Amino acid sequence: MSMTIADLEQLQAQHPDWQMELVDGSIVVMGPSDYESDEITIEFARVMANWVRPRKLGRVTGSSAGFILPKSEEEDSSPENGSSDRKEPRNLRAPDVSFMRADRLKRTKRDFVELVPDLMVEVKSKTDRVKPLIKKIELFLELGAVVGILIDPDKRTLTVYRLNQAPVTLCDGDILTARCGSVR
């Protein structure tokens, strides 16, 4: 049975303390993050928001902000998708940190937003496996994100992903610089 955004919203209303994502029609309950990973996530979001907000570049959100993602071309052309299912988005994902340019989201919404963030960040927690995090980043890039970042506290690395480009890995002492429209 394939779940929908409406099913997720109903479950969320029944269990408001659970953090959930909808992945390919299945609801995934997210476990809590370890202390170090969450501290890194909050610090990254704080530094980014402190740069973005005074310059009115856009919006920065944390892991509780859900994004209803468009279907990939592969999903849309799949024979098992009937005509009524084609209009129902099946993925609602929540990166650890997200940035949306101001021109793409002019006003805050009191609901999930139907867009792909320009930049998304995943911070590997103690129990995460790296491959699913990379797969999530690649999905966002395929759907329109410009940059995906994976922070791995175990290896003390930060890897920058862009569509159709080799990932760039930064280590202790390296500097990540971000400019509106590009990250290197």
C-alpha positions as CSV (number, residue, x, y, z in Angstrom):
1,M,0.0,0.0,0.0
2,S,1.4,3.3,-1.0
3,M,1.0,6.2,1.5
4,T,0.3,9.8,0.5
5,I,1.0,13.2,1.9
6,A,-2.5,13.2,3.4
7,D,-1.7,9.9,5.2
8,L,1.5,11.4,6.6
9,E,-0.3,14.5,7.8
10,Q,-2.9,12.3,9.6
11,L,-0.2,10.3,11.3
12,Q,1.6,13.5,12.2
13,A,-1.5,14.8,13.9
14,Q,-1.8,11.6,15.9
15,H,1.9,11.6,16.8
16,P,3.1,15.2,16.8
17,D,6.4,14.4,18.5
18,W,7.5,12.0,15.7
19,Q,9.6,13.3,12.9
20,M,8.6,11.6,9.7
21,E,9.4,11.6,6.0
22,L,7.5,10.1,3.1
23,V,9.9,8.2,0.8
24,D,8.5,6.5,-2.3
25,G,5.1,6.0,-0.7
26,S,6.5,4.7,2.6
27,I,6.5,6.6,5.9
28,V,9.8,6.6,7.6
29,V,10.0,7.6,11.2
30,M,13.3,9.5,11.9
31,G,15.1,8.7,15.1
32,P,16.6,11.4,17.2
33,S,20.1,12.7,16.3
34,D,23.1,12.3,18.6
35,Y,24.2,15.4,20.5
36,E,27.3,16.1,18.4
37,S,25.5,15.8,15.1
38,D,22.7,18.1,16.2
39,E,25.1,20.6,17.5
40,I,26.9,20.7,14.1
41,T,23.5,21.0,12.4
42,I,22.4,23.9,14.5
43,E,25.8,25.7,14.2
44,F,25.8,25.3,10.4
45,A,22.2,26.6,10.2
46,R,23.0,29.5,12.6
47,V,26.0,30.7,10.6
48,M,24.1,30.4,7.3
49,A,21.1,32.2,8.7
50,N,23.3,35.0,10.2
51,W,24.7,35.5,6.7
52,V,21.5,35.2,4.7
53,R,18.9,37.1,6.8
54,P,20.5,40.6,6.9
55,R,21.3,40.4,3.2
56,K,17.7,39.2,2.5
57,L,19.1,36.4,0.3
58,G,16.4,33.9,1.2
59,R,15.3,31.5,4.0
60,V,17.1,28.9,6.1
61,T,15.3,26.1,7.8
62,G,16.1,23.1,9.9
63,S,15.2,19.4,9.9
64,S,11.6,19.9,10.8
65,A,10.7,21.8,7.6
66,G,9.2,19.3,5.1
67,F,9.5,19.7,1.3
68,I,7.0,18.0,-1.0
69,L,9.2,16.9,-3.9
70,P,8.1,16.6,-7.5
71,K,8.2,13.2,-9.0
72,S,11.3,12.3,-10.9
73,E,10.8,11.6,-14.6
74,E,11.4,7.9,-13.8
75,E,8.6,7.8,-11.3
76,D,6.2,9.8,-13.6
77,S,6.7,7.4,-16.5
78,S,6.5,4.2,-14.4
79,P,3.7,1.9,-15.7
80,E,2.3,1.2,-12.2
81,N,1.5,4.9,-11.7
82,G,-2.2,5.2,-12.7
83,S,-3.5,8.6,-13.9
84,S,-5.0,9.4,-10.5
85,D,-1.6,8.7,-8.8
86,R,0.4,10.9,-11.1
87,K,-0.8,14.1,-9.5
88,E,-0.1,12.9,-5.9
89,P,3.5,13.7,-4.8
90,R,4.9,10.7,-3.1
91,N,8.0,12.2,-1.4
92,L,8.1,14.6,1.5
93,R,11.7,15.0,2.7
94,A,13.3,17.1,5.4
95,P,17.1,17.9,5.1
96,D,18.9,18.8,8.2
97,V,19.5,22.3,6.9
98,S,18.0,24.0,3.8
99,F,18.3,27.3,2.0
100,M,15.8,28.7,-0.5
101,R,16.6,31.9,-2.5
102,A,14.3,34.8,-1.7
103,D,12.9,34.9,-5.2
104,R,11.7,31.3,-5.0
105,L,9.8,31.5,-1.6
106,K,8.7,35.1,-1.0
107,R,6.4,34.3,2.0
108,T,6.6,31.7,4.7
109,K,3.9,29.0,4.5
110,R,2.1,27.4,7.4
111,D,2.3,24.0,5.5
112,F,4.8,21.9,3.7
113,V,6.2,23.7,0.7
114,E,6.1,22.2,-2.8
115,L,9.7,23.1,-3.9
116,V,13.2,21.8,-3.9
117,P,15.6,23.9,-1.8
118,D,18.5,25.5,-3.6
119,L,21.0,24.1,-1.0
120,M,20.5,21.2,1.4
121,V,22.7,19.8,4.1
122,E,22.8,16.4,5.7
123,V,24.8,15.8,8.9
124,K,25.6,12.1,9.5
125,S,24.5,11.0,13.0
126,K,26.0,8.2,14.9
127,T,23.5,5.7,13.6
128,D,23.3,6.9,9.9
129,R,24.8,5.1,7.0
130,V,26.6,7.3,4.5
131,K,25.1,5.7,1.3
132,P,21.4,6.6,2.0
133,L,22.5,10.2,2.9
134,I,24.3,10.5,-0.5
135,K,21.3,9.0,-2.2
136,K,19.1,11.6,-0.6
137,I,21.4,14.4,-1.6
138,E,21.6,13.1,-5.2
139,L,17.7,13.0,-5.3
140,F,17.6,16.6,-4.3
141,L,20.2,17.5,-6.9
142,E,18.3,15.6,-9.7
143,L,15.1,17.5,-8.7
144,G,16.7,20.9,-8.9
145,A,18.8,21.7,-5.8
146,V,22.0,23.5,-6.8
147,V,24.2,22.2,-4.0
148,G,24.1,19.3,-1.5
149,I,26.4,19.1,1.5
150,L,27.2,16.0,3.6
151,I,28.9,16.6,6.9
152,D,30.5,13.5,8.5
153,P,31.6,14.1,12.1
154,D,33.2,10.7,12.3
155,K,35.7,11.5,9.4
156,R,35.7,15.2,10.2
157,T,34.8,16.0,6.6
158,L,32.4,18.1,4.6
159,T,31.6,17.0,1.1
160,V,30.0,19.3,-1.5
161,Y,27.9,17.7,-4.2
162,R,26.7,19.3,-7.4
163,L,24.8,17.7,-10.3
164,N,27.1,16.1,-12.9
165,Q,30.2,17.1,-11.0
166,A,32.7,15.2,-8.9
167,P,32.1,15.8,-5.2
168,V,34.6,18.0,-3.4
169,T,35.7,17.0,0.1
170,L,36.9,19.5,2.7
171,C,38.8,18.5,5.8
172,D,39.8,20.3,9.1
173,G,41.5,23.6,8.3
174,D,39.8,23.9,4.8
175,I,37.4,26.8,4.4
176,L,33.9,26.5,2.8
177,T,32.9,29.7,1.2
178,A,29.4,30.5,0.0
179,R,28.3,33.2,-2.4
180,C,24.8,33.8,-3.6
181,G,24.4,31.5,-6.5
182,S,27.5,29.4,-5.9
183,V,29.3,27.4,-3.2
184,R,32.9,26.2,-3.4
